[in-house]
Amino acid sequence: MTDDLDRVRDVMSAPVTVVRDHDSAWHALERFTETGLRHLVVLDDSDRLVGVLEDRRVLALWPLEAAVMHRKTVGQLVRSVRTAFAGAPRVHHSAAVPVAAEIMLQLAVDGLPVVDDDGRVVGIVTGSDLVRSLARTAMTGADAFGQAEDGTRQTTTVPPSGPA
């Protein structure tokens, strides 16, 4: 890995919006609505990382009766991901951005908590953050419209993934 790669701390979103694992799905929906975010970091009462709650997990409950939104807890909604991680998946703030992208791809998640040396959550890196990093890297040496000093247009080709 080279030193010119962005680090997770350079692209992550911070501070994070937190909900507790015992909070209701209704409370999480309120937080999503208030903040406009798509991911909330879930902690227990000891501030240990439980996982990331995606808005679509809560919105999937919407067609059910409202009482379900009050009975289901955030902890019940956080997708259980079994990995080599001890506890919930996460990435260190000093990791290179491709490391976070690889973890997210392997686990099929769109948000990954970012932790410091002590394991405290200091941010979240999302698919949008990764795209922003990619765009910034692709635009290096070009103006805001992708025009390089020599007059050529800077573009990046991303191969399709999955079956064609």
N, C-alpha and C positions, 0 to 999 in steps of 0.2 A: 504494500500500500504506500502511496506517495503522500507527501505532506501537503500537496495542493488540493486534496480532496476536502470537501466541506465536512465538518464534524456535526454530529447530531445537535450539539449545543448551539450551532450557528443557524439551524433551520427549524428547531423545535418551537412550539407555541408555549408561552409561559406568561403569567402564572396559569396554573390549571384550575378548572372548576371541579370541586370535589363533592361527592355525595358519600354517605355512609352505607355500608352493606345492609343495615337494618332499616334504612329509609324506604318508604313506599314507592312503587312505580309512579304513583300520582305525583309525589314530590319530585321525582326525577323528570317527569314530563314538565312540571312547572319550571324546573331549572333549565331544561332545553329551551322552553319558550322564552324565558327571561333573557337568556344569554345568546340565543341563536346558534349555539354550538351543536355539533353532531356527535361529540364524544365527551363523556364525563369520567373522571378518574374515580374509582371506588376504593375507599379505605375502610378499615375496621376502626373501632374506637381507640385502638392503640396506634393509629396512623400507619398500620401495615398495609401494603398494597394488596388489594383483592383482585383487581382487574380494571378493565375499561368497559363502560356501558355505552353501546351505540344507540342512537336515537331510534333506529328501526326496530330494536328489540322491544322498546317501550311502545312504539306506535303499533306494533303487531297486536297489542292487547286492546287497542282502541275499539274495535268492533264488539268486544265483550262488554258485559255490563260494567258500569262505573265502579261497583263494589270490588271487582277484581283488581282494578288499578290501585285500590287502597289496601287490599290484602297481600298482594304480591310484593315481595321486597326486592330491592335492587340486587342484593346478594343472590337471590333466586334467578335473576335475569342475566347476570354476568355469565357469558359463555365460558364453560369449563374447557380449558385448553391444556391437554396433557403433553408436556414437552420435557426436554432435558433441563428446563429451568427449575430452580428450587422455588416453588411458589408461582405467582402469576408471571407471565412473560413481561420482559422489560428490556431496555437497552441503556447502556451507560452513556452519559453525556459526552464523553470523549471519543466514542466509537465513530468510525467513518460512516457517512450517510449510506453507502452501499450495504453496510452491515445491517443497519436498521431495515433497509428495503428487503434484504434477503430474509430476515426474521419475519417480516410482515407477509412476504410471499409464502414462506413455508407454513405459516400458521393461518393464512387466509384471513388476516385482520387488517383493518384500515386505520387503526390507532394503536400506538405502543407507548406506554409510560416511559419517561426518561428519568433515570435515577443518578444521584451523585455517589461519591465514594462510600458514603454511609448507608446507601440504599434508600435515601429519602427521595420522594418524587419531586422533581424540579421542573418538569415540563411534560409535554406529550408531543410525539411526532406522528403526523398523519399522512395519508396519501397526498393531500394537498400540499403539505410541507415538502414532500419529496418531489412533486412536480415543480414547485417553485424553485427548489435547488437545481433541478435539471435544467429548467429554463434559464436560470442565472448562469449556470455553467456554459450552456449553449450560446448565450449571448455575450460571453466574454470576448472583448475585442470588437463588439458591434454596438451600434446605437440602439435606441429604444425600438426601432422598427426593423432591427436585424440587419442593418446596412453596415458593412465593415468599411474601414477607412479607404480601402482600395476600390470601393464601389461594388464589391460582390455582396450578395445576400447570404447571411449566415443561416443555415438550416440544420436541423437534426432529423435523421430518419430513425424511427424506432420500429424494429421488426415486430410483426404481430405475434401475439402469444396464443397458444392453444391451436386447435384444429382450424383450418381455413374454411 
